[in-house]
Amino acid sequence: MMVTRPKTLYKTPPTSRGNSPGRTPPAPAKNKAPSPSRRIGRSPARSPLKTPQDDKKAKSPQTIVKPLTRTPSKRSLGSRGSSPAKTPQSRGSEYGSIERLDETSTNRRILSTFKEGEDNINVVVRVRPLNNREARSGDETVIQFPGNGQILCESGSGQKPRQFSYNVVFEPAATQEDVLQFSGVKRLIEMSLEGFRCTAFCYGQTGSGKTHTLTGPPGLFGKKMAPYSDQHGLVFRSFLYLFQLIKERPEKHFVLKASYLEIYNEKVIDLLNPGSLRKPLAVRWSKKARGFFVENLFTVDCEELDDLLAVLEEGMRNRSMGSHHMNENSSRSHTILSVHITSEQPAENGVFISRSGKINFVDLAGSEMTKKTRSEGKTLEEANNINKSLMVLGYCIASLSDRKRKTNHIPYRDSKLTKLLADSLAGNGVTLMIACISPARFNLAETVNTLRYAARAKKIRTKPIVLMDPREALILSLKREVAVLQSENEHLRSALNGYPSSVADQHSVERPVIRTPPKIDPEKLAELEGPQLIELVRLYISENEALRTENEELFTSRDALLRDQEVVSRENERLLKKLEDVNSDESRACVRSPLINAQSAISSDLSRYTGDLESTANPNIWTNPMDEPQKDSSHLPESIQKELDKRMIGENILGKVGNHRRHNSWDGRPGSNNSARTKSSGSEGGKVTGRQSRKEIETKSSKPVDDGRPRFSIGNKEIFGSSISIDQDDDDLFDRN
Ligand SMILES: Nc1ncnc2c1ncn2[C@@H]1O[C@H](COP(=O)(O)OP(=O)(O)OP(=O)(O)O)[C@@H](O)[C@H]1O
């Protein structure tokens, strides 16, 4: 087995161990039966999960400004279903490739469903401290940190410093944990679990701290590696975070696979399979995935954190390192460590949706000024290849960041690196660039170059999407639409039911019968034959169409009803206005008619009404209507009587809105003959008809009496000494008969 790990390091109880790369040779593992029910990350909490960093509260770096503010992506529903068949240690798969996606492609497996919208590449800058050599030579810092994600870089004698701005800037004092917490890499990990393809890559001149940032200082992965070291880089910490997230989602089923490659002198080498004498692997174009992939790249099943860490160690041990004047431990290759994450989650109505996310960690080799690094021989050849591929990357970044040039040719094919990074740079992924720079004057030219690169990269936009099986995605989207339409229709129907049947009938139309498709067993979805699937989709489409039609009709009905209601309300207001006018005429004649108490239940303007009343009489003086000369209803002007009759216009709606019964304060008053009168008029239980009650109102004067009834008041004012209580049984309040 090529991937090994020191047993002293990440100990896991044997019972919980899975197909760890450190133990199982690839060939037998290949034949191992798939274990769909097995889970990843369910082993007892292991030591690396409890590093001192976890206990230590993440320091708020003085150095960091404007952390990324993106909201974490939405969590999907938890799930557990049939797991995808396992292909341990698979060869010849397209894992390890950077798939290029095409929404228009009719290829299976490729379909976008959830878009995050366009997203700029996030760019953060990490400035390392001056190193010993620089400090010894008395070199000085040419970088300033004005804050707010900005960097000032000296530009030469007497000239104004250049200013650059980024998402986040890490000053030399920032710790490895700070980078995890504030670079935005956590968001990438969360998104990769949701099915997005994410990439974090480090860019910068040689010796600027790329490897330090990603994996830690040299020697960390040697024989005496400290598992709890503060120096662990972003990859180690990201793995911990990844498994922490997996642990928090026990209801979901995740399958993780990892691959690790390097591009050395334009050759792709499998870092997990060095036994093949570093035989270069081919980078090919996949028609199906519409992207480049590495043929025969090893992928390792990672059921536990230990497995991922073992992959990291193995790759670190096998990558090409060299030494030159500027860095004793210089990476001589670009490396790509990829973790493929497949998850299954339930959608509505028992359908399961699987998603395939990925996170790539890319450690680019540093650009070199060979004069400065004093490279020669093998190191010089490496340097030339490194510089060449970085130059192509630079062209691609420049083309992509220039909106005018973006439509033109992007030279991805000019290097293996750009072929494999194509999707991260301009595809459907989410990308984080960590630009590493030295603060020393000695490196000023390279630093300015890196900062320019980084500023350009910030302008590049990608279109993050989640890939799903088109069949699953289609069914899911149809189901969602059906659910939305159903609830909307339900709502409209209940709104319609609130109106009298005559009104509802007036707007109702014949609807087609809606056939609900049969329930699908998620387990069997993949086994369905073509015609069965077509039939299923056809059923969903027809159900969808029928619901749409019904939805439109209901909306039309609702609009018509709203218009009717509007007309009624306007009419009501007009009448109230008339009544107010009449009332003010009568007040002038010192005659107050109790009729002005009448208030339509559908009028929403009671306060205006009372306000007007106040304006017509001194609110501080209560006038007992009993003391005032009474006006018999027969003396009411005919116009008022007509208006009152007209007020019946809202009766249907009134009947539904609240069944308000207006009681006068004398109702039920001891000694009042109201009940007797009611009885004598043939009404039951004190129930009066609209006409009757109006007549009584017309002929009786009101008198404020504390009769124990709840008083209906507006703005702390009772309406003319009347109390209004709600009576369930008052449909005929405005009955004309
Ligand atoms: N932020 C930092 N704090 C402390 N030491 C650092 C920091 N960044 C880098 N160093 C140290 O500087 C040295 C060079 O760093 P590193 O090897 O990571 O650079 P690099 O950019 O990966 O270089 P190359 O491109 O040559 O591989 C290492 O000894 C590393 O530990």
The ligand as an SDF file (V2000), in Angstrom:
LIG
                    3D

 31 33  0  0  0  0  0  0  0  0999 V2000
    3.5110   33.1570    8.3770 N   0  0  0  0  0  0  0  0  0  0  0  0
    4.6800   32.5660    8.6620 C   0  0  0  0  0  0  0  0  0  0  0  0
    5.1110   32.5330    9.9160 N   0  0  0  0  0  0  0  0  0  0  0  0
    6.2600   31.9420   10.2200 C   0  0  0  0  0  0  0  0  0  0  0  0
    7.0820   31.3750    9.3030 N   0  0  0  0  0  0  0  0  0  0  0  0
    6.6890   31.3910    8.0260 C   0  0  0  0  0  0  0  0  0  0  0  0
    5.4890   31.9810    7.6410 C   0  0  0  0  0  0  0  0  0  0  0  0
    5.3710   31.8530    6.3260 N   0  0  0  0  0  0  0  0  0  0  0  0
    6.4520   31.1970    5.9150 C   0  0  0  0  0  0  0  0  0  0  0  0
    7.2540   30.9250    6.9310 N   0  0  0  0  0  0  0  0  0  0  0  0
    8.5070   30.2010    6.8550 C   0  0  0  0  0  0  0  0  0  0  0  0
    9.1940   30.6480    5.7150 O   0  0  0  0  0  0  0  0  0  0  0  0
    9.8120   29.5630    5.0790 C   0  0  0  0  0  0  0  0  0  0  0  0
    9.3740   29.4780    3.6160 C   0  0  0  0  0  0  0  0  0  0  0  0
    8.0230   29.2110    3.6080 O   0  0  0  0  0  0  0  0  0  0  0  0
    7.3380   28.2140    2.5750 P   0  0  0  0  0  0  0  0  0  0  0  0
    8.2170   27.0630    2.3000 O   0  0  0  0  0  0  0  0  0  0  0  0
    6.0210   27.9440    3.0640 O   0  0  0  0  0  0  0  0  0  0  0  0
    7.3130   29.1280    1.2910 O   0  0  0  0  0  0  0  0  0  0  0  0
    6.7030   28.7510   -0.1160 P   0  0  0  0  0  0  0  0  0  0  0  0
    6.0160   29.9550   -0.5780 O   0  0  0  0  0  0  0  0  0  0  0  0
    5.9300   27.5240   -0.0340 O   0  0  0  0  0  0  0  0  0  0  0  0
    7.9940   28.5520   -0.9620 O   0  0  0  0  0  0  0  0  0  0  0  0
    8.1880   27.6580   -2.2890 P   0  0  0  0  0  0  0  0  0  0  0  0
    7.3810   28.2720   -3.3290 O   0  0  0  0  0  0  0  0  0  0  0  0
    9.6350   27.7620   -2.5510 O   0  0  0  0  0  0  0  0  0  0  0  0
    7.7600   26.3040   -1.9310 O   0  0  0  0  0  0  0  0  0  0  0  0
    9.4640   28.3500    5.8480 C   0  0  0  0  0  0  0  0  0  0  0  0
   10.4920   28.0430    6.7480 O   0  0  0  0  0  0  0  0  0  0  0  0
    8.2480   28.7300    6.5920 C   0  0  0  0  0  0  0  0  0  0  0  0
    8.0610   28.0210    7.7930 O   0  0  0  0  0  0  0  0  0  0  0  0
  1  2  1  0
  2  3  1  0
  2  7  2  0
  3  4  2  0
  4  5  1  0
  5  6  2  0
  6  7  1  0
  6 10  1  0
  7  8  1  0
  8  9  2  0
  9 10  1  0
 10 11  1  0
 11 12  1  0
 11 30  1  0
 12 13  1  0
 13 14  1  0
 13 28  1  0
 14 15  1  0
 15 16  1  0
 16 17  2  0
 16 18  1  0
 16 19  1  0
 19 20  1  0
 20 21  2  0
 20 22  1  0
 20 23  1  0
 23 24  1  0
 24 25  2  0
 24 26  1  0
 24 27  1  0
 28 29  1  0
 28 30  1  0
 30 31  1  0
M  END
$$$$
